[in-house]
């Protein structure tokens, strides 16, 4: 082409540049050399090269090429309506909202905002960056609106978790006579999943069937996810069984749905039926086990995952660390931490927070603090984990200092943060500090106290003997007190011998759950400590008449990374005979030791 002068032909050179930029091999550097070697490359040549870079491993290079294009200044290379959707897409993929703003300025200057696909690309860019305020502004100010524009807005609101707004936009769209398609329905059905709104989800499903909308695989998966999350797992399974083609997402959605409903055995059967399992599928099973409080099953699945040669990712590690937190399995948690370091998994905020939480709940608060300080970027969850961990370890003053550090860093606390903070005050007996923080929830941080916050405050006041104040606080609650709140009051009444108020609390608790053995035990203890023996007998008799049995105590111990649980009078283990024999030996040894100690004590005193 060079020898024959064909390279100077704009059409021929542009096709060569397009091949170099967009072919599977992607000779991007070569396409740039050709571009720069031509005196006046046309806009098509610039656009295909920019697109080539946008789809490469270094998409930011497309912006540098765009700047060179602007500097070139030739009329034939002036950006057009094909240039900007590509640049907006890169901004969307890389979450470059501020750069998107500047590019939108160029679009307005060139008066290209009325071109529908440029307009839609700008809305999609802002929505992908989570900047729904500007996405809505562009949408509202433009006369160019089509179904794609509405879909960008609906799915944008859904993506940032504002499901009600997504459905509201759909109603506006409906009022303007715009008919939805399968993409619209994916956004709406997913919004119903977030809201747990089964009735509205069913209405959208009926609309899809009645209007003959395409039942694409993404829409079917969204419907299955909605039904399972809204509690209708049978309808989700019916849709799954009728699928002609099942993708890995379909299987994962169904397996996750069963696991979420606590039907782990059914979930496991589906999981075992899968021939090829990717990391997402393993994560669904492990995460489902953690959610069902079956931490040992989760860790056993993790071991299976390793033998299957499936490489775990950050999500896998987060689930496994949560399992360790449930079980108190510190040794396994340390091993997972070493695994993360060995394979250089990114210690992002989510994974770092899980490590902090695991170490704190497994009893190693110093390591939890060490990991916390090693996390470069911290969010409210990270601070909440360390505040809650310190509260659990009874270090109230340090927990409060981290809360103050969080506020100074401009990070807003949430309701869970205050659970940790108020628990710290409760453990530390810091009554006035607890009162102040409880008051500040609404006045300073615009957070409405929930039942858990009230139960902690009642516990704090009850432990301090301020039972009348605790009772007044309960009367001021905007919602009905639950068992946790009444239980905290009953515990405080037993501690301080307030039988009258204790009886009131016990009566409410028995109305809520007459099968809870702990209520009868607390009531019996309160009467006994007040020397009200007839009432104590009545409490025990009531317990027997109702057939309520005391829940047996349970202990767990971790040996060589395996957590073993022991229940009172449990003889299900094959080693039970040896275990009880060893317990009897320990008992005899303790009695013998105590006998010697008492003898020495008597001799010394005599």
Number of C-alpha atoms within 10 A of each C-alpha: 11 8 6 7 8 12 17 17 12 16 14 13 22 24 14 16 25 23 19 22 27 20 12 8 9 17 16 21 13 13 25 18 11 18 20 13 12 14 10 16 23 19 19 21 24 25 23 23 25 28 23 25 24 21 17 16 8 9 19 17 14 22 18 13 17 19 10 13 19 13 11 15 11 14 10 12 19 16 20 16 18 15 20 24 20 22 26 26 21 23 27 22 14 14 18 17 20 12 15 22 17 10 18 21 13 15 22 11 10 13 12 18 22 16 12 18 20 22 26 27 21 31 28 27 30 28 27 25 21 19 18 21 11 17 24 17 11 19 20 11 8 12 12 15 16 14 15 20 21 22 27 26 26 29 26 28 26 24 19 15 16 17 23 17 16 26 21 12 16 23 13 12 18 12 10 9 9 15 12 19 17 18 19 21 25 23 26 27 30 26 28 29 23 17 18 17 17 19 11 17 23 16 11 18 17 12 14 18 11 9 11 11 14 13 15 12 16 15 21 21 24 25 29 28 24 29 25 27 24 20 16 16 20 13 15 24 18 11 15 20 11 9 13 7 9 13 12 13 15 20 20 23 23 24 26 27 28 24 25 23 18 17 17 21 11 13 24 14 11 15 21 11 10 12 6 9 17 14 14 16 20 22 26 24 26 28 25 27 27 25 18 16 16 18 27 20 18 28 22 12 18 22 11 13 20 11 10 10 8 14 11 18 14 16 17 22 23 21 26 29 30 25 27 29 23 17 24 22 27 22 17 21 23 18 12 18 17 12 13 18 12 9 8 9 15 13 18 13 18 16 23 24 25 23 29 27 27 31 27 27 25 19 17 15 20 13 16 26 16 12 19 22 13 12 17 10 12 19 17 19 19 23 23 26 24 27 31 26 27 27 26 19 17 18 17 24 15 15 27 20 12 17 23 11 13 20 13 10 11 10 15 12 19 16 17 17 21 22 23 27 26 32 27 29 26 25 17 16 17 18 17 11 15 22 15 11 17 22 15 13 18 12 11 9 14 10 16 15 17 14 18 18 22 23 23 23 27 30 27 29 27 25 22 16 17 17 23 13 13 22 17 11 14 20 12 9 13 11 10 11 18 15 20 17 23 24 23 22 30 30 22 25 25 24 17 19 16 17 18 9 18 25 17 13 23 22 16 17 23 15 10 13 11 16 17 16 16 14 23 25 15 20 25 20 18 25 23 16 15 15 11 14 14 10 16 21 14 15 20 15 13 13 20 11 9 10 11 16 13 13 11 9 9 10 9 13 14 15 10 9 14 14 18 12 12 14 13 10 10 12 13 9 9 8 9 13 11 10 13 14 11 12 12 12 12 12 12 12 12 12 12 11 12 12 12 11 11 11 11 12 11 9 8 8 6 6
